[in-house]
């Protein structure tokens, strides 16, 4: 469709294509460049294919907003980022695939599932509206009118597809003790609420509150002293718990740096045709323990250099995201000072102590190596995410913690660190069971691999 538009329409009219993710965008650009070599398109005007997704460096993102040279056409391949971003001038045609990647929390497995799903009618209309913002435009929808009519009117509200532990913490802070009976504007699933409550109990943030309740069927909860501190941090509860414990572990500055990095999106820049160069350049920043200490080292190095822009380009670090991380670190530091926490560091390069402190919030995210992958404490099979510094290294240990579990084409652990199992056991409350490693049956592993190859699940 893109090439058809390119051949038939005036060269000064740009094209915006909505696809589902980075990999799809990169493949589409490669395919478009390959097809351009075909003699069929030799006489057509030259086009400039551009990618537009959040993991790109700022200078690459800015190219989208620059006008194409005379006689040339921009073809912008974008994720949902272009739905609501600044107007991209010159766009006359939109090609909409009708799908997008959506992150949804699955309470039973505890997975953040990142799946390609059909968009809503509201999203489809939003995308169509990007065509001809400055004049009349055309949207080519790669789906039928029947398919459009079968779409949901609006997207599923975020509260129905996210982990609710932070929401529950805030409600209790506001005095709402009966969480399940709260009149949400969009009612979440009971299982999602139950999972959030259980997580907060394990973190020591809330306890049952049976007092002053005439209805025996109602479940009431209240904040603990730790929970009252946790709610003051605008973070995931597990990160807030880590910060509170860092005060006693003597590694608060280091923990704030790590949490700030985890809270800023897309720290690492990924350029398809430069991955080997990126791997070599970044190797000096890596720590064998994994992503969390590597992030600490990246933040420290960034703060110590004068020419931050040059340094970020050398190591393919997103400078914009680093500025966000620095801002988050400052805000968290001010909150800690207000709480009376000690900002001095007694650990220095004692990374083991820092990782032990991280375990106090991430003990639920523990996994053990089992044959060709890892097994989480909830018996979920997972692999280390390809973006991890441990993904292709032999120094990925037998025991790890991770910050999140996502399901795209496979189940992956993101932001992974090697740990000693005793660190996790010591960090977990007595009510939380650290399961022993159960090796999967080798025959089951073979069957699973065969099924995946055949497209079976």
C-alpha positions in Angstrom: 0.0 0.0 0.0 2.8 2.4 0.9 4.5 1.9 -2.5 1.2 2.2 -4.3 0.6 5.6 -2.7 4.2 6.6 -3.3 3.9 5.9 -7.1 0.4 7.4 -7.6 0.5 10.5 -5.4 2.4 13.8 -5.5 5.9 13.5 -4.1 5.5 16.4 -1.6 2.7 14.6 0.3 4.1 12.5 3.2 2.8 9.1 4.5 2.3 8.0 8.1 2.1 4.2 8.7 0.8 2.8 12.1 2.4 -0.5 13.1 2.6 -2.4 16.4 6.2 -2.1 17.5 9.9 -1.5 17.0 10.6 -4.9 15.3 7.7 -4.6 12.9 8.8 -1.0 12.0 12.4 -2.0 11.3 11.3 -5.0 9.2 8.9 -2.8 7.2 11.6 -0.2 6.5 14.0 -2.9 5.4 11.3 -4.4 3.1 10.4 -1.0 1.7 14.1 -0.2 0.9 14.5 -3.7 -0.7 11.4 -3.2 -2.9 12.6 0.2 -3.9 15.4 -1.5 -5.8 12.8 -3.2 -8.1 12.7 -1.8 -11.6 8.9 -1.2 -11.1 9.7 1.8 -8.9 12.9 3.1 -10.6 11.2 6.2 -12.1 9.2 7.2 -9.0 10.3 10.0 -6.7 12.7 9.2 -3.9 11.3 8.6 -0.4 12.8 8.8 3.0 11.7 6.0 5.4 11.7 7.1 9.1 11.0 5.3 12.3 9.1 6.8 15.2 9.0 5.0 18.5 10.1 5.9 22.0 13.4 3.9 22.1 15.0 6.0 19.4 17.5 8.8 20.3 16.2 12.3 20.3 18.0 13.3 17.0 16.4 10.4 15.2 12.9 11.3 16.6 13.4 14.9 15.5 13.9 13.9 11.9 10.2 13.1 11.7 9.3 16.7 12.3 11.7 18.1 9.7 10.4 18.7 6.2 11.5 16.4 3.4 13.8 17.9 0.7 12.1 19.2 -2.4 10.9 16.4 -4.7 11.1 13.8 -1.9 8.6 12.2 0.4 8.7 11.2 4.1 7.3 7.8 5.0 7.0 7.6 8.8 6.5 4.2 10.4 5.2 4.7 13.9 3.8 3.0 17.0 0.9 4.5 18.9 3.4 7.3 19.7 2.2 9.3 16.7 -1.5 9.1 17.7 -1.2 11.8 20.3 2.2 13.4 19.7 2.9 16.8 18.2 1.5 17.2 14.6 3.9 15.8 12.0 3.7 18.5 9.3 3.3 17.3 5.7 1.3 14.1 6.4 -1.3 13.7 3.8 -1.9 9.9 3.9 -2.3 7.5 6.9 -2.0 3.7 6.6 -3.6 2.1 9.6 -2.9 -1.6 10.4 -5.8 -1.6 13.0 -3.7 -3.1 15.8 -1.5 -2.0 18.6 0.6 -3.5 21.4 -1.2 -3.2 24.8 0.2 -4.0 28.2 -2.3 -5.9 30.5 -1.8 -7.2 34.0 -2.9 -10.8 34.5 -3.6 -11.3 38.2 -3.5 -15.1 38.2 0.0 -15.4 36.8 1.2 -11.9 37.9 2.3 -11.3 34.3 2.3 -8.0 32.4 1.2 -9.3 29.1 2.3 -7.3 26.1 0.1 -8.5 23.2 -0.9 -7.2 19.8 -4.6 -6.4 20.1 -7.3 -4.8 17.8 -7.6 -1.1 18.5 -10.8 0.7 19.4 -12.9 2.8 17.1 -11.8 5.9 19.0 -8.1 5.0 18.3 -8.9 4.3 14.6 -10.5 7.7 14.3 -7.6 9.3 16.2 -5.2 7.8 13.7 -7.3 8.9 10.7 -7.2 12.4 12.1 -3.5 12.5 11.7 -4.0 12.6 7.9 -4.2 16.1 6.5 -4.0 18.1 9.7 -3.1 21.1 7.5 -5.4 20.2 4.6 -7.6 17.4 3.4 -6.1 13.9 3.8 -6.8 10.3 3.3 -6.7 7.3 5.7 -6.2 3.8 4.2 -7.5 1.3 6.8 -6.1 -2.2 6.3 -9.3 -3.8 7.6 -13.0 -3.9 6.5 -15.9 -1.8 7.6 -17.3 -4.9 9.3 -14.1 -5.2 11.3 -14.3 -1.5 12.2 -17.9 -1.9 13.4 -16.9 -4.9 15.5 -14.2 -2.8 17.3 -14.9 -1.6 20.9 -16.1 2.0 20.9 -13.3 3.1 23.3 -10.1 1.5 24.6 -10.2 -0.6 27.8 -9.6 1.8 30.8 -6.2 1.5 32.3 -7.5 0.6 35.7 -9.0 -2.6 34.2 -5.6 -3.7 32.8 -3.0 -2.7 35.4 -1.6 -3.9 38.7 -3.7 -2.1 41.3 -1.3 -2.3 44.3 -0.5 1.4 44.1 -4.2 2.4 43.7 -5.1 0.3 46.8 -2.3 1.9 48.8 -3.7 5.4 47.9 -7.3 4.4 48.7 -6.2 3.2 52.2 -4.3 6.4 52.7 -7.5 8.3 51.9 -9.4 6.3 54.5 -11.1 3.8 52.3 -10.9 0.6 54.3 -13.3 -1.6 52.3 -11.5 -1.8 49.0 -13.8 -4.3 47.3 -16.9 -2.2 47.8 -15.3 1.0 46.6 -17.3 2.6 43.8 -14.7 2.7 41.0 -15.7 4.6 37.9 -14.6 1.5 35.9 -14.8 -1.6 38.2 -11.7 -3.7 38.0 -11.7 -7.5 38.2 -12.0 -8.9 41.8 -8.9 -11.1 41.1 -6.8 -8.0 40.3 -7.9 -6.3 43.5 -7.1 -9.5 45.5 -3.7 -9.8 43.9 -2.9 -6.2 44.8 -3.9 -6.7 48.4 -1.8 -9.9 48.7 1.3 -8.1 47.3 0.9 -5.2 49.7 0.5 -7.7 52.6 3.8 -9.4 51.6 5.5 -6.1 51.4 4.3 -5.3 55.0 2.3 -2.2 53.8 -1.1 -3.3 54.9 -2.8 -5.6 57.4 -6.4 -6.9 58.0 -8.5 -4.5 60.0 -11.4 -6.4 61.6 -12.3 -3.7 64.1 -15.5 -1.5 63.8 -17.1 -3.6 61.2 -20.6 -5.1 61.6 -20.6 -7.1 58.4 -18.6 -10.3 58.8 -18.4 -10.7 55.0 -16.5 -7.5 54.5 -12.7 -7.4 54.3 -11.3 -4.3 55.8 -7.6 -3.2 55.6 -5.4 -0.5 57.1 -1.9 0.8 56.4 1.0 -0.2 58.6 3.7 2.3 59.6 5.8 1.1 56.7 2.7 1.5 54.4 2.3 5.1 55.5 5.8 5.8 54.5 5.5 3.9 51.2 2.4 5.8 50.1 4.5 9.1 50.1 6.6 7.9 47.2 5.1 8.1 43.7 6.4 4.7 42.8 5.5 1.1 42.5 5.1 -0.2 46.1 8.0 -2.6 45.8 10.3 0.3 44.8 9.1 2.4 47.7 9.8 -0.5 50.1 13.3 -0.8 48.8 14.0 2.9 49.3 12.7 2.7 52.9 15.0 -0.2 53.6 17.9 1.4 51.9 18.0 3.9 54.8 19.0 1.1 57.2 21.2 -0.8 54.6 23.3 2.4 54.2 22.9 2.5 50.4 20.2 5.1 49.9 22.0 7.2 47.3 22.8 4.1 45.2 19.2 2.8 45.5 17.7 6.1 44.5 19.9 6.1 41.4 18.8 2.6 40.4 15.1 3.3 41.1 15.3 6.6 39.1 16.8 4.7 36.1 14.0 2.0 36.3 11.4 4.7 36.4 12.6 6.5 33.3 11.6 4.8 30.0 13.9 3.7 27.3 17.3 4.4 28.8 19.1 2.2 26.2 19.1 3.1 22.5 18.7 0.2 20.1 19.8 0.8 16.5 19.3 -2.3 14.3 22.4 -1.9 12.1 24.7 -0.9 14.9 24.0 -3.6 17.5 27.6 -5.0 17.4 29.1 -1.5 17.9 26.6 -0.9 20.7 27.6 -4.1 22.4 31.3 -3.4 22.2 31.0 0.3 23.4 28.7 -0.5 26.3 30.8 -3.5 27.6 32.9 -1.1 29.7 29.8 0.0 31.6 28.5 -3.5 32.3 28.7 -5.2 35.7 28.6 -9.0 35.8 25.9 -9.0 38.4 23.4 -7.8 35.8 21.2 -4.9 34.8 20.5 -3.2 38.1 24.1 -2.5 39.1 24.9 -1.8 35.4 22.2 0.9 35.6 23.8 2.3 38.7 27.1 2.5 36.9 25.6 4.2 33.9 23.9 6.8 36.1 27.1 7.5 38.0 29.2 7.8 34.8 26.6 10.1 33.3 26.7 12.4 36.3 30.5 12.5 36.3 31.1 13.5 32.6 31.0 17.1 31.4 29.9 16.6 27.8 26.8 14.4 28.5 25.5 14.6 24.9 28.8 13.2 23.5 29.0 10.5 26.2 25.4 9.4 25.5 26.0 9.2 21.8 29.2 7.1 22.4 27.4 4.5 24.5 24.0 4.7 22.8 22.3 6.0 25.9 19.1 8.0 25.5 20.1 11.5 26.8 16.5 12.6 27.2 15.7 9.6 29.4 18.8 10.3 31.4 17.6 13.8 32.1 14.3 12.3 33.2 16.1 9.9 35.5 18.1 12.7 37.0 14.9 14.7 37.7 13.3 11.7 39.3 16.4 11.1 41.5 16.2 14.7 42.7 12.5 14.4 43.6 13.0 11.2 45.4 16.0 12.6 47.3 13.8 15.6 48.5 11.2 13.2 49.7 13.8 11.1 51.6 15.2 14.2 53.2 11.7 15.3 54.3 11.2 11.8 55.9 14.5 12.2 57.8 16.4 9.5 55.9 20.2 9.6 55.9 21.6 10.4 52.5 25.1 9.2 53.2 26.4 6.0 51.6 28.2 3.4 53.7 28.4 0.8 50.9 30.4 2.4 48.1 31.1 -0.4 45.7 29.7 -3.1 48.0 27.3 -4.2 45.3 26.2 -7.3 47.2 24.7 -5.2 50.0 22.9 -3.1 47.4 21.4 -6.2 45.7 20.4 -7.5 49.1 18.5 -4.3 49.7 16.8 -4.6 46.3 15.7 -8.1 47.3 13.6 -6.6 50.1 11.1 -5.3 47.5 11.8 -7.8 44.7 11.7 -11.1 46.6 8.4 -12.0 44.8 10.3 -11.6 41.6 12.7 -14.5 42.2 13.6 -17.2 39.6 15.8 -20.2 39.4 17.5 -21.7 36.4 15.8 -24.8 35.1 17.2 -26.6 32.0 16.9 -24.1 29.1 15.1 -21.3 30.9 14.2 -20.0 34.3 11.4 -20.9 36.7 9.8 -18.1 38.7 8.6 -18.6 42.3 5.1 -18.9 40.9 6.2 -21.8 38.6 6.1 -19.6 35.5 8.7 -20.5 32.9 10.6 -17.4 31.6 13.7 -16.3 29.7 15.9 -13.3 30.3 14.8 -10.5 28.0 17.1 -9.9 25.0 17.7 -6.3 26.1 19.2 -7.5 29.4 23.0 -7.3 29.9 22.7 -10.9 31.0 20.8 -12.2 28.0 23.7 -13.5 26.0 26.3 -14.0 28.8 27.5 -17.1 30.5 27.6 -15.1 33.8 23.8 -15.3 34.1 23.6 -17.2 37.4 21.4 -20.0 38.6 19.4 -17.6 40.8 18.1 -14.1 39.7 15.7 -11.4 40.6 13.9 -9.3 38.0 11.8 -6.2 38.0 9.0 -7.2 35.7 7.7 -10.2 33.8 6.3 -9.5 30.3 4.7 -11.8 27.8 5.2 -10.9 24.1 6.1 -13.8 21.9 7.5 -15.5 25.0 7.6 -14.8 28.7 10.6 -12.6 29.6 12.2 -11.2 32.7 13.3 -7.6 32.4 15.9 -5.8 34.5 17.6 -8.9 35.9 20.2 -9.3 38.5 22.1 -12.4 39.8 21.4 -13.1 43.5 22.3 -15.6 46.2 19.1 -17.5 47.1 19.7 -16.8 50.8 19.4 -13.1 50.1 15.9 -13.6 48.8 15.0 -15.9 51.6 16.2 -13.5 54.2 14.3 -10.6 52.6 11.0 -12.3 52.2 8.4 -12.3 55.1 7.7 -15.6 56.8 4.2 -15.6 55.2 5.8 -15.8 51.7 7.0 -19.2 50.6 10.3 -19.4 48.6 9.8 -22.6 46.6 12.4 -25.1 46.0 13.6 -25.5 42.4 11.7 -28.1 40.5 13.4 -29.3 37.3 10.9 -29.6 34.4 10.8 -33.0 32.7 13.3 -33.0 29.8 10.7 -34.7 27.6 8.2 -31.9 28.4 10.8 -29.3 27.4 11.3 -31.1 24.0 7.6 -31.2 23.4 7.2 -27.6 24.3 9.9 -26.6 21.8 8.3 -28.7 19.1 4.9 -27.1 19.8 6.3 -23.6 19.6 7.9 -24.4 16.2 4.6 -25.7 14.9 2.8 -22.6 16.2 1.1 -24.4 19.0 0.6 -23.0 22.5 
